[in-house]
């Protein structure tokens, strides 16, 4: 079995034109284009949301580490110099 060439694609396109008509094929193409556009937009928004979540987690971690460092500093008694 061979691959689909230009003549076969032309026959398929003509059959689709006869079955659906020019207006319907235009509507199908428009719908496919909008679907692809929405899909790409959704992927972009998902990536943006992931980036925001990662930045928020990093900020939370740094705030927690700063707070724990402050608590440790307060909890440690200051050492007085020893007299000789």
N, C-alpha and C positions, 0 to 999 in steps of 0.2 A: 504494500500500500504506500502510495506516495503522499507527499504533503499537499496542502491546499495551495494552489497557485492563483494567479490573477484571474484567469478565466472562470474558475470555480467561484471565487469571491464575487465576480460580476454577476454570475447566475444567481447566487444567493441574494445579492442586493436587489436584483430585478424581481425575484419572487417575493421578497419582503415588501417592495414597493407595490406590487400587485395585490398582495394580501391586506396590507394595512392602509395604503394610500399615503400620499405625500404629507398631508396634515398630521396624520397619526404618527408617522415616523418622526416628524419634527417634534411632536409632544414627547415622544419616547426619548429622543436625544436630549431634550431640555430637562426632563426628569432625571436622566442619568447624570447630566452635568451638575444639577443641583445636589444630587445625592453624593457625588464625589466631593463637591465643595464643602458640604456639611460634614462629611467624614473627616476631611483634612482639618477643618476648623475644630472639630471635636478633639482630634489628636493634639492639636496645638494647645487647646485649653487644658487638656489633661496634663500635658507636660508643664505648662505654666503653674497649674495647681500643685503638682509634685515639687516644683522648684520652691514655691512659697512655703510648702509644708517643711521641706528640708531646712530652709532658712530659719523658720520659726523654731524648729527643734534645736538647731545649733544655738540660737539666741537663748532658749530656755536652759540648755546645758551650761552655757557660759554664765548665766545669771546664778544658777544653782551652785556652780563651782566657786563663784565669787562670794556667795553667802556662806558657803561652808568654810572657806578660807577665813572669813571675818570671824565666824564662830570659833574656829580653832585658835585664832589669835587672841580672842577674848578669854578663852578657857585656859590657856597656858599662863601660869603665874610668871611674872617677870622675875628673872634671877637677879639677886643682888650681888654686887661684887664681894668676894670674900676678903676679909682682912687678914693680913699675914702677920 
